[in-house]
Amino acid sequence: MSKISFNFYQYIWIFIMGCYAGYGIETLWCLIKNGCIESRKSLVLGHLSVAYGMGAVLLTIILVNFEHSQLWKVFLIAFLSGTVVEYICSWGQETFFHTVAWDYSHLPLNINGRVCLLYSLFWGILGVAWVKLMIPLFTYIFEKVNIPFAHVIICGFVAFFIFDAALSASAGIRMNQRKEGIEPRNRYEQFLDTHYDDETMHKIYANSVNADSIE
């Protein structure tokens, strides 16, 4: 049997689909749970949930050659890789942006509140579903769907994503500087203070809390 493989552009499409699917799932879950619609996007401009996009690409890269493997092996690989990535993402957000988007301290068998057994099990189950459902679906879509100017669209998305990520990082860093009482030192920081003040940032990242508030 020939192995399934995806090229760079197809992985970008998988990332995009994961980002928008994650954004929709998070928004719907918030509506069901809290009865309101809150921002669940990862960047200040685009309505993307980057963690979901990264997860989709990661699961595909890791599991693409395990389509015919035993389910326990797929489960274990997804369990371990998902847990490691979730821990790294949590650590990175807290370290560089001093915010926390999730905290599992109240759940049993957690590690520093960043990962826990329950959600690691979810990663394993998701991995099995990914191999059996999503990777074949991606393969079918890429074989059957022909999008005009697909490479141009992808290049445009990558350029916009890099700009959005840089702007979002700058806005997050500037927000932390304001908390420390640091005045803007140039026109760009003045721009960030005007257009991405604390109120705006809290609306964009409604699900994030300051790391210092987590006990």
Backbone torsions as a table, in degrees:
resi	resn	phi	psi	omega
1	MET	NA	134.7	179.9
2	SER	-73.9	144.7	-179.5
3	LYS	-79.0	145.1	175.4
4	ILE	-78.5	138.5	176.0
5	SER	-145.3	148.6	177.8
6	PHE	-122.9	147.5	178.4
7	ASN	-93.2	178.6	-175.7
8	PHE	-56.8	-46.3	-177.2
9	TYR	-64.6	-37.4	179.0
10	GLN	-67.8	-36.3	176.0
11	TYR	-66.1	-33.3	175.7
12	ILE	-65.9	-40.5	176.4
13	TRP	-61.7	-41.2	177.8
14	ILE	-62.4	-41.2	177.5
15	PHE	-60.5	-45.9	-179.9
16	ILE	-61.8	-47.2	-179.8
17	MET	-62.4	-39.8	178.2
18	GLY	-65.1	-41.0	179.8
19	CYS	-61.4	-48.4	-176.9
20	TYR	-73.4	-35.3	176.5
21	ALA	-64.2	-42.8	178.5
22	GLY	-63.5	-41.3	178.0
23	TYR	-61.5	-43.3	179.4
24	GLY	-66.4	-41.9	179.8
25	ILE	-63.9	-46.3	-179.2
26	GLU	-63.7	-41.4	179.9
27	THR	-65.2	-43.7	179.3
28	LEU	-65.3	-41.3	179.8
29	TRP	-63.3	-40.4	177.9
30	CYS	-63.3	-40.4	179.8
31	LEU	-64.1	-42.3	179.9
32	ILE	-69.3	-43.8	-174.7
33	LYS	-75.6	-44.7	-172.8
34	ASN	-108.9	-8.5	179.7
35	GLY	73.1	21.5	179.7
36	CYS	-149.5	163.9	177.7
37	ILE	-103.0	119.7	177.6
38	GLU	-120.0	156.7	177.3
39	SER	-66.1	130.5	176.5
40	ARG	-125.3	22.4	-178.8
41	LYS	-86.7	158.5	-175.3
42	SER	-94.8	-22.4	-176.5
43	LEU	-122.1	160.3	-171.9
44	VAL	-73.7	-23.2	-177.5
45	LEU	-104.8	-66.9	-176.0
46	GLY	-72.8	148.3	178.2
47	HIS	-88.1	71.5	-177.0
48	LEU	-121.5	141.8	170.0
49	SER	-105.8	94.4	-169.7
50	VAL	-63.1	-36.4	-179.4
51	ALA	-59.3	-39.9	178.9
52	TYR	-68.1	-40.7	178.0
53	GLY	-62.8	-44.3	177.3
54	MET	-63.6	-39.9	178.5
55	GLY	-62.7	-40.3	179.8
56	ALA	-63.6	-44.6	179.3
57	VAL	-66.6	-43.9	-179.3
58	LEU	-60.1	-49.6	-179.7
59	LEU	-60.8	-38.1	-179.7
60	THR	-67.6	-45.9	-179.7
61	ILE	-61.5	-44.7	-176.1
62	ILE	-72.7	-37.3	-169.5
63	LEU	-104.7	-1.2	-172.8
64	VAL	-60.8	-28.2	-178.5
65	ASN	-100.5	15.0	-178.9
66	PHE	-113.9	23.2	-176.9
67	GLU	-59.1	-34.1	-175.6
68	HIS	-107.9	15.0	178.9
69	SER	-82.1	163.7	177.0
70	GLN	-64.7	146.0	-173.9
71	LEU	-63.0	-34.9	-179.1
72	TRP	-64.3	-34.4	179.4
73	LYS	-69.8	-42.8	177.2
74	VAL	-61.7	-44.4	179.4
75	PHE	-58.6	-46.8	-176.6
76	LEU	-65.4	-42.8	179.7
77	ILE	-62.8	-45.3	179.7
78	ALA	-67.1	-39.3	178.5
79	PHE	-56.7	-50.5	-175.9
80	LEU	-72.3	-47.8	-176.6
81	SER	-66.9	-40.7	178.9
82	GLY	-63.8	-40.6	-180.0
83	THR	-64.4	-44.3	-179.8
84	VAL	-63.2	-45.7	-178.3
85	VAL	-66.6	-40.0	178.7
86	GLU	-62.0	-40.4	178.9
87	TYR	-64.6	-44.9	-179.1
88	ILE	-63.2	-42.5	179.6
89	CYS	-62.9	-43.1	179.0
90	SER	-63.8	-45.6	179.4
91	TRP	-62.2	-42.8	-178.9
92	GLY	-64.2	-43.0	179.4
93	GLN	-63.2	-44.0	-178.7
94	GLU	-69.5	-37.8	-177.1
95	THR	-70.2	-45.2	-172.6
96	PHE	-95.2	-25.5	-177.6
97	PHE	-119.0	-5.3	176.8
98	HIS	57.6	32.4	176.4
99	THR	-129.6	161.5	-179.6
100	VAL	-130.9	125.7	-179.7
101	ALA	-95.6	-22.5	175.8
102	TRP	-147.8	150.9	-179.1
103	ASP	-145.7	117.0	-177.3
104	TYR	-102.0	20.7	-176.5
105	SER	-60.4	-26.2	-177.9
106	HIS	-84.4	-5.0	-178.3
107	LEU	-101.3	149.0	-178.8
108	PRO	-69.5	154.5	176.3
109	LEU	55.0	48.8	176.0
110	ASN	-102.6	159.0	176.8
111	ILE	-116.7	106.8	179.4
112	ASN	55.9	22.2	-179.9
113	GLY	74.0	0.2	-175.7
114	ARG	-88.9	-37.4	178.1
115	VAL	-137.2	160.1	176.7
116	CYS	-152.6	165.0	-175.4
117	LEU	-60.1	-42.8	-176.7
118	LEU	-56.9	-50.1	-177.0
119	TYR	-75.1	-26.3	173.5
120	SER	-65.6	-38.0	174.9
121	LEU	-63.2	-38.3	176.2
122	PHE	-60.8	-40.2	177.3
123	TRP	-58.9	-43.4	179.7
124	GLY	-62.6	-44.7	178.7
125	ILE	-64.2	-42.5	178.8
126	LEU	-61.4	-38.0	179.3
127	GLY	-61.2	-42.2	178.5
128	VAL	-63.4	-45.2	178.6
129	ALA	-63.2	-35.3	-178.2
130	TRP	-65.1	-43.8	-179.1
131	VAL	-68.2	-40.7	-173.6
132	LYS	-84.4	-27.1	-174.5
133	LEU	-117.8	-53.4	-169.0
134	MET	-74.8	-45.4	-179.9
135	ILE	-62.7	-43.6	173.6
136	PRO	-62.0	-35.2	178.3
137	LEU	-65.4	-45.9	177.3
138	PHE	-58.1	-43.5	-179.9
139	THR	-60.3	-44.1	179.7
140	TYR	-63.6	-45.6	-179.0
141	ILE	-60.8	-46.9	-177.1
142	PHE	-68.0	-25.8	178.0
143	GLU	-80.9	-33.6	-170.9
144	LYS	-101.0	-28.0	-173.8
145	VAL	-99.3	126.4	178.1
146	ASN	-115.2	108.3	-178.7
147	ILE	-95.3	121.3	178.6
148	PRO	-59.5	139.3	177.7
149	PHE	56.5	36.5	-176.3
150	ALA	-58.5	-42.7	-178.2
151	HIS	-66.6	-36.6	178.0
152	VAL	-65.3	-43.2	178.5
153	ILE	-61.1	-44.3	-179.0
154	ILE	-63.9	-44.6	179.5
155	CYS	-62.4	-40.0	177.0
156	GLY	-64.0	-41.6	178.5
157	PHE	-63.4	-45.2	-178.8
158	VAL	-60.6	-42.6	179.4
159	ALA	-63.3	-45.1	178.7
160	PHE	-64.6	-40.1	-178.9
161	PHE	-63.4	-43.5	179.1
162	ILE	-62.2	-43.6	178.2
163	PHE	-62.4	-45.5	-179.0
164	ASP	-63.6	-42.0	-179.9
165	ALA	-65.0	-41.3	179.4
166	ALA	-66.0	-42.4	178.7
167	LEU	-64.8	-42.3	-179.7
168	SER	-64.2	-42.2	178.3
169	ALA	-63.9	-42.5	178.9
170	SER	-62.3	-43.0	180.0
171	ALA	-64.6	-39.3	178.4
172	GLY	-66.9	-42.0	178.3
173	ILE	-64.8	-41.9	-179.3
174	ARG	-66.2	-34.8	177.6
175	MET	-62.3	-42.2	177.9
176	ASN	-65.8	-36.2	178.3
177	GLN	-65.7	-37.4	178.5
178	ARG	-63.9	-38.1	178.3
179	LYS	-62.0	-29.4	179.9
180	GLU	-89.5	2.3	177.6
181	GLY	79.3	19.1	-179.8
182	ILE	-83.6	122.6	-179.8
183	GLU	-75.7	153.0	178.0
184	PRO	-61.9	137.5	-174.7
185	ARG	-105.4	-6.3	179.6
186	ASN	-157.2	177.9	-176.9
187	ARG	-66.3	-32.9	179.9
188	TYR	-65.0	-43.4	178.3
189	GLU	-68.0	-31.8	173.9
190	GLN	-65.2	-40.1	177.1
191	PHE	-60.5	-44.0	180.0
192	LEU	-64.4	-40.6	179.7
193	ASP	-65.3	-31.3	-178.1
194	THR	-79.6	-46.6	-172.2
195	HIS	-95.8	-20.6	179.8
196	TYR	-131.5	59.4	177.6
197	ASP	-73.1	178.6	-175.1
198	ASP	-59.9	-40.6	-179.5
199	GLU	-62.8	-43.9	179.3
200	THR	-64.6	-42.5	-178.9
201	MET	-65.9	-37.6	178.2
202	HIS	-67.5	-31.8	176.2
203	LYS	-70.4	-40.7	-179.8
204	ILE	-66.7	-45.0	-177.7
205	TYR	-110.2	61.9	-175.0
206	ALA	-65.7	-23.1	-176.2
207	ASN	-92.2	-3.7	-178.4
208	SER	-98.0	144.9	176.4
209	VAL	-126.6	158.9	178.0
210	ASN	-64.3	136.8	-177.1
211	ALA	-61.0	-29.8	-178.5
212	ASP	-68.2	-19.2	-178.0
213	SER	-85.8	-7.3	178.5
214	ILE	-89.0	119.9	-179.7
215	GLU	-88.2	NA	NA
